[in-house]
Amino acid sequence: MRAVLYILTTLAVIGLAFWAYRENYATQAALAETRELRQDIRTSHERLAVLRAEWAYLNRPDRLRDLAEINFDRLGLLDLRAEQFGLVGQVAYPPDPLLPITNPVDVAHLEEETRP
């Protein structure tokens, strides 16, 4: 009986060791993938910062003004001035929608009754 117990215990230890070995390698692979993803995120953030800086550089008002002057014949763009803007009160908003009719009155019968 003891021999069977020793064999089962040995097999359980070997099985747990095999499971721990596989889990260790799975964990190491997940950590490596996490490191790669974090590096990709860092690289993307750096690229985004560069793109934002380039966008800000290309959208400088003096540069855009010079481009508008150079291409005036083709585009017809003018400088923005304060006089070109209106007031908020001058904006035409769409009218409010009409309320739905819930209790309609048939006026055709009323007109026939009131005629002499």
Z-matrix of the N, CA and C atoms (Angstrom, degrees):
N
C 1 1.448
C 2 1.528 1 111.68
N 3 1.345 2 114.79 1 -38.93
C 4 1.462 3 118.52 2 178.81
C 5 1.520 4 111.57 3 -65.05
N 6 1.294 5 117.40 4 -35.73
C 7 1.460 6 121.22 5 -179.09
C 8 1.529 7 110.15 6 -63.10
N 9 1.333 8 116.95 7 -41.61
C 10 1.466 9 120.64 8 178.41
C 11 1.531 10 109.93 9 -64.66
N 12 1.328 11 116.57 10 -41.76
C 13 1.453 12 120.72 11 179.05
C 14 1.534 13 110.64 12 -63.44
N 15 1.338 14 117.36 13 -41.66
C 16 1.467 15 120.67 14 177.81
C 17 1.531 16 111.44 15 -65.07
N 18 1.319 17 116.36 16 -40.82
C 19 1.473 18 119.95 17 179.30
C 20 1.530 19 110.32 18 -65.32
N 21 1.341 20 117.73 19 -44.58
C 22 1.468 21 121.10 20 179.31
C 23 1.533 22 110.90 21 -64.62
N 24 1.322 23 116.61 22 -39.24
C 25 1.467 24 120.18 23 178.08
C 26 1.516 25 110.23 24 -65.82
N 27 1.328 26 117.48 25 -42.70
C 28 1.466 27 121.36 26 178.72
C 29 1.520 28 110.48 27 -63.31
N 30 1.323 29 117.07 28 -43.17
C 31 1.471 30 119.93 29 178.27
C 32 1.530 31 111.13 30 -65.39
N 33 1.321 32 117.56 31 -37.12
C 34 1.468 33 120.18 32 177.57
C 35 1.521 34 110.89 33 -65.45
N 36 1.327 35 117.54 34 -41.28
C 37 1.470 36 121.09 35 178.51
C 38 1.527 37 110.17 36 -65.12
N 39 1.328 38 117.26 37 -43.21
C 40 1.473 39 120.77 38 178.59
C 41 1.530 40 109.91 39 -63.28
N 42 1.324 41 116.68 40 -42.19
C 43 1.476 42 120.30 41 178.63
C 44 1.521 43 111.60 42 -63.55
N 45 1.313 44 117.02 43 -44.08
C 46 1.477 45 120.02 44 178.12
C 47 1.523 46 111.60 45 -66.14
N 48 1.325 47 116.97 46 -36.19
C 49 1.468 48 120.05 47 177.71
C 50 1.531 49 110.12 48 -65.63
N 51 1.329 50 115.81 49 -42.52
C 52 1.471 51 119.38 50 177.72
C 53 1.529 52 110.68 51 -62.59
N 54 1.336 53 116.99 52 -43.05
C 55 1.466 54 121.19 53 178.65
C 56 1.533 55 110.79 54 -62.55
N 57 1.336 56 117.46 55 -44.72
C 58 1.468 57 121.24 56 179.17
C 59 1.529 58 110.84 57 -63.15
N 60 1.335 59 116.43 58 -39.35
C 61 1.466 60 121.33 59 178.51
C 62 1.533 61 110.38 60 -60.87
N 63 1.342 62 117.67 61 -46.61
C 64 1.466 63 121.74 62 179.77
C 65 1.530 64 111.33 63 -65.91
N 66 1.329 65 117.01 64 -41.62
C 67 1.468 66 120.68 65 179.09
C 68 1.525 67 111.16 66 -64.29
N 69 1.326 68 116.78 67 -36.51
C 70 1.457 69 120.37 68 178.14
C 71 1.528 70 110.47 69 -61.92
N 72 1.316 71 116.88 70 -46.91
C 73 1.461 72 119.65 71 -179.77
C 74 1.532 73 111.79 72 -68.74
N 75 1.320 74 117.55 73 -35.31
C 76 1.472 75 120.22 74 176.23
C 77 1.526 76 110.03 75 -64.98
N 78 1.325 77 116.65 76 -39.94
C 79 1.470 78 120.64 77 178.26
C 80 1.522 79 110.51 78 -65.79
N 81 1.323 80 117.27 79 -43.43
C 82 1.469 81 120.63 80 178.76
C 83 1.529 82 110.92 81 -61.82
N 84 1.338 83 117.28 82 -38.81
C 85 1.464 84 120.53 83 178.30
C 86 1.525 85 110.58 84 -66.81
N 87 1.336 86 117.43 85 -40.82
C 88 1.464 87 120.43 86 178.88
C 89 1.529 88 110.78 87 -65.54
N 90 1.322 89 117.61 88 -39.71
C 91 1.470 90 120.60 89 177.54
C 92 1.522 91 111.42 90 -64.93
N 93 1.325 92 117.14 91 -40.17
C 94 1.464 93 120.20 92 178.06
C 95 1.527 94 110.68 93 -64.23
N 96 1.338 95 116.32 94 -42.17
C 97 1.465 96 119.58 95 178.48
C 98 1.525 97 110.81 96 -64.49
N 99 1.333 98 117.04 97 -38.38
C 100 1.460 99 121.13 98 177.68
C 101 1.522 100 110.84 99 -63.11
N 102 1.348 101 116.49 100 -42.09
C 103 1.468 102 119.68 101 177.42
C 104 1.524 103 111.19 102 -61.42
N 105 1.333 104 116.25 103 -42.75
C 106 1.465 105 119.90 104 179.22
C 107 1.528 106 111.13 105 -63.41
N 108 1.327 107 116.76 106 -43.18
C 109 1.466 108 120.39 107 179.74
C 110 1.524 109 111.33 108 -64.24
N 111 1.326 110 116.82 109 -40.64
C 112 1.465 111 119.48 110 177.81
C 113 1.515 112 111.18 111 -64.68
N 114 1.326 113 116.61 112 -38.21
C 115 1.467 114 119.78 113 176.82
C 116 1.530 115 110.13 114 -64.74
N 117 1.334 116 117.04 115 -41.64
C 118 1.464 117 120.37 116 177.51
C 119 1.527 118 110.89 117 -62.45
N 120 1.321 119 116.95 118 -40.46
C 121 1.470 120 120.57 119 178.73
C 122 1.521 121 109.95 120 -64.49
N 123 1.350 122 117.27 121 -44.00
C 124 1.470 123 120.13 122 177.85
C 125 1.520 124 111.25 123 -59.99
N 126 1.317 125 116.21 124 -44.42
C 127 1.463 126 120.70 125 179.04
C 128 1.522 127 110.97 126 -62.39
N 129 1.330 128 116.56 127 -41.45
C 130 1.471 129 120.17 128 179.22
C 131 1.524 130 111.44 129 -65.89
N 132 1.341 131 117.14 130 -38.83
C 133 1.469 132 120.10 131 177.46
C 134 1.524 133 110.96 132 -64.50
N 135 1.329 134 116.68 133 -40.75
C 136 1.464 135 119.86 134 178.00
C 137 1.528 136 110.67 135 -64.15
N 138 1.325 137 116.03 136 -43.11
C 139 1.477 138 119.89 137 179.37
C 140 1.525 139 110.34 138 -64.08
N 141 1.327 140 116.98 139 -40.48
C 142 1.458 141 120.94 140 178.46
C 143 1.524 142 110.93 141 -63.58
N 144 1.330 143 117.09 142 -40.14
C 145 1.470 144 120.04 143 177.75
C 146 1.521 145 110.63 144 -63.53
N 147 1.325 146 117.02 145 -40.17
C 148 1.471 147 120.58 146 178.16
C 149 1.523 148 110.08 147 -65.46
N 150 1.326 149 117.47 148 -43.67
C 151 1.464 150 120.89 149 179.73
C 152 1.527 151 111.14 150 -63.49
N 153 1.327 152 117.43 151 -39.55
C 154 1.470 153 119.79 152 177.39
C 155 1.520 154 110.90 153 -64.90
N 156 1.322 155 116.62 154 -40.20
C 157 1.464 156 119.76 155 178.22
C 158 1.531 157 110.49 156 -64.97
N 159 1.329 158 117.40 157 -42.27
C 160 1.464 159 120.03 158 177.77
C 161 1.526 160 110.97 159 -63.57
N 162 1.326 161 116.63 160 -40.81
C 163 1.464 162 120.51 161 179.22
C 164 1.529 163 110.48 162 -62.39
N 165 1.323 164 116.42 163 -44.22
C 166 1.461 165 120.06 164 178.61
C 167 1.526 166 110.24 165 -63.71
N 168 1.323 167 117.14 166 -38.36
C 169 1.467 168 120.60 167 179.50
C 170 1.530 169 110.66 168 -66.44
N 171 1.319 170 117.16 169 -42.68
C 172 1.463 171 120.43 170 -178.26
C 173 1.524 172 112.57 171 -73.20
N 174 1.321 173 118.72 172 -22.27
C 175 1.460 174 121.41 173 -178.62
C 176 1.521 175 113.03 174 -100.54
N 177 1.319 176 117.20 175 25.68
C 178 1.465 177 120.08 176 175.44
C 179 1.528 178 108.56 177 -64.69
N 180 1.321 179 117.86 178 136.31
C 181 1.466 180 120.46 179 -178.26
C 182 1.538 181 113.13 180 -58.11
N 183 1.326 182 117.98 181 -40.14
C 184 1.464 183 119.03 182 -179.42
C 185 1.527 184 111.29 183 -66.30
N 186 1.330 185 118.05 184 -37.96
C 187 1.464 186 120.87 185 177.65
C 188 1.524 187 110.78 186 -66.44
N 189 1.329 188 117.10 187 -44.57
C 190 1.460 189 120.31 188 179.46
C 191 1.527 190 111.22 189 -64.37
N 192 1.318 191 116.42 190 -37.25
C 193 1.464 192 120.22 191 177.69
C 194 1.526 193 110.11 192 -63.80
N 195 1.339 194 117.10 193 -44.00
C 196 1.465 195 120.52 194 178.03
C 197 1.524 196 111.22 195 -62.90
N 198 1.322 197 117.48 196 -41.25
C 199 1.470 198 120.50 197 178.20
C 200 1.528 199 111.17 198 -64.53
N 201 1.323 200 116.79 199 -39.02
C 202 1.468 201 119.84 200 178.78
C 203 1.523 202 110.06 201 -64.78
N 204 1.336 203 117.54 202 -38.99
C 205 1.471 204 120.46 203 178.54
C 206 1.521 205 111.27 204 -68.26
N 207 1.330 206 116.73 205 -41.58
C 208 1.468 207 120.36 206 -179.19
C 209 1.528 208 110.68 207 -64.21
N 210 1.315 209 117.28 208 -40.71
C 211 1.467 210 121.92 209 -175.61
C 212 1.526 211 112.85 210 -101.92
N 213 1.320 212 117.79 211 24.90
C 214 1.457 213 120.71 212 -177.91
C 215 1.527 214 111.84 213 -61.76
N 216 1.315 215 117.16 214 -39.05
C 217 1.473 216 120.27 215 -178.70
C 218 1.535 217 111.63 216 -61.56
N 219 1.317 218 116.86 217 -39.26
C 220 1.464 219 119.96 218 -178.21
C 221 1.523 220 112.65 219 -84.32
N 222 1.338 221 117.38 220 -39.14
C 223 1.463 222 120.45 221 -171.54
C 224 1.525 223 114.00 222 -101.59
N 225 1.318 224 116.72 223 -32.57
C 226 1.453 225 120.03 224 -178.37
C 227 1.519 226 113.50 225 70.15
N 228 1.319 227 118.54 226 29.64
C 229 1.454 228 122.26 227 -179.40
C 230 1.517 229 110.79 228 -83.24
N 231 1.314 230 116.07 229 139.64
C 232 1.461 231 121.76 230 178.10
C 233 1.516 232 109.83 231 -114.91
N 234 1.333 233 116.05 232 160.63
C 235 1.461 234 120.23 233 175.65
C 236 1.517 235 109.77 234 -66.73
N 237 1.321 236 116.04 235 148.66
C 238 1.460 237 120.60 236 175.20
C 239 1.515 238 109.29 237 -82.07
N 240 1.312 239 115.05 238 132.73
C 241 1.461 240 120.64 239 177.70
C 242 1.526 241 108.11 240 -128.77
N 243 1.305 242 116.27 241 160.50
C 244 1.462 243 120.70 242 -177.41
C 245 1.524 244 111.55 243 -64.07
N 246 1.322 245 117.61 244 -28.91
C 247 1.468 246 120.84 245 -178.78
C 248 1.527 247 111.94 246 -68.61
N 249 1.325 248 117.20 247 -18.62
C 250 1.459 249 120.50 248 -177.49
C 251 1.529 250 112.36 249 -79.77
N 252 1.308 251 117.54 250 -10.60
C 253 1.463 252 120.80 251 -178.07
C 254 1.514 253 109.79 252 -98.86
N 255 1.322 254 116.51 253 147.99
C 256 1.460 255 122.08 254 178.24
C 257 1.516 256 110.60 255 -101.65
N 258 1.307 257 114.45 256 -178.89
C 259 1.460 258 121.02 257 177.58
C 260 1.520 259 109.49 258 -93.39
N 261 1.304 260 116.02 259 159.44
C 262 1.457 261 120.08 260 -179.52
C 263 1.520 262 110.24 261 -62.85
N 264 1.313 263 118.18 262 -34.17
C 265 1.459 264 121.71 263 -179.99
C 266 1.526 265 112.86 264 -66.95
N 267 1.321 266 117.67 265 -17.57
C 268 1.458 267 121.49 266 -179.85
C 269 1.526 268 113.25 267 -87.58
N 270 1.308 269 117.80 268 -4.81
C 271 1.461 270 121.19 269 -179.36
C 272 1.524 271 108.96 270 -77.00
N 273 1.318 272 116.77 271 128.76
C 274 1.462 273 121.79 272 179.74
C 275 1.527 274 108.68 273 -89.20
N 276 1.311 275 115.59 274 106.54
C 277 1.457 276 120.62 275 177.99
C 278 1.527 277 109.08 276 -87.84
N 279 1.330 278 118.10 277 151.59
C 280 1.466 279 119.74 278 178.73
C 281 1.532 280 109.68 279 -66.60
N 282 1.338 281 116.84 280 149.17
C 283 1.478 282 119.04 281 -179.36
C 284 1.522 283 110.33 282 -67.77
N 285 1.327 284 114.39 283 157.24
C 286 1.457 285 119.71 284 177.27
C 287 1.522 286 109.39 285 -64.95
N 288 1.312 287 118.19 286 143.43
C 289 1.475 288 119.65 287 179.70
C 290 1.529 289 110.05 288 -66.83
N 291 1.334 290 114.96 289 149.07
C 292 1.459 291 120.53 290 178.36
C 293 1.521 292 110.18 291 -69.21
N 294 1.312 293 114.67 292 146.46
C 295 1.456 294 119.51 293 178.95
C 296 1.523 295 109.66 294 -73.35
N 297 1.306 296 118.34 295 147.78
C 298 1.468 297 120.16 296 179.91
C 299 1.534 298 110.45 297 -70.73
N 300 1.315 299 115.05 298 145.79
C 301 1.463 300 121.06 299 178.59
C 302 1.526 301 107.30 300 -86.45
N 303 1.325 302 115.32 301 118.02
C 304 1.467 303 118.98 302 -177.14
C 305 1.528 304 112.89 303 -101.20
N 306 1.340 305 117.86 304 -33.79
C 307 1.469 306 121.20 305 179.80
C 308 1.533 307 108.60 306 -123.57
N 309 1.337 308 118.05 307 83.39
C 310 1.461 309 119.49 308 -177.27
C 311 1.541 310 110.97 309 -72.69
N 312 1.310 311 114.33 310 147.36
C 313 1.459 312 120.77 311 177.53
C 314 1.522 313 106.67 312 -112.15
N 315 1.327 314 117.12 313 129.11
C 316 1.458 315 121.92 314 179.72
C 317 1.527 316 107.87 315 -81.72
N 318 1.326 317 116.45 316 104.28
C 319 1.465 318 120.61 317 -176.75
C 320 1.522 319 112.03 318 -86.08
N 321 1.320 320 119.87 319 -11.13
C 322 1.445 321 121.97 320 179.28
C 323 1.529 322 110.05 321 -64.77
N 324 1.306 323 118.26 322 -39.85
C 325 1.457 324 121.68 323 178.32
C 326 1.526 325 111.42 324 -71.96
N 327 1.305 326 116.69 325 -31.68
C 328 1.476 327 119.65 326 179.15
C 329 1.525 328 110.77 327 -67.25
N 330 1.327 329 116.50 328 -38.74
C 331 1.465 330 119.81 329 -179.77
C 332 1.535 331 111.22 330 -66.07
N 333 1.328 332 117.96 331 -37.35
C 334 1.460 333 121.59 332 -179.76
C 335 1.538 334 110.57 333 -68.48
N 336 1.324 335 117.32 334 -35.63
C 337 1.469 336 120.90 335 -178.73
C 338 1.542 337 111.37 336 -73.11
N 339 1.325 338 118.39 337 -31.50
C 340 1.462 339 121.47 338 -176.38
C 341 1.517 340 112.69 339 -86.26
N 342 1.300 341 119.83 340 -9.56
C 343 1.485 342 121.56 341 -179.45
C 344 1.524 343 109.21 342 -77.34
N 345 1.331 344 116.95 343 140.22
C 346 1.482 345 119.08 344 178.16
C 347 1.511 346 113.43 345 -80.57
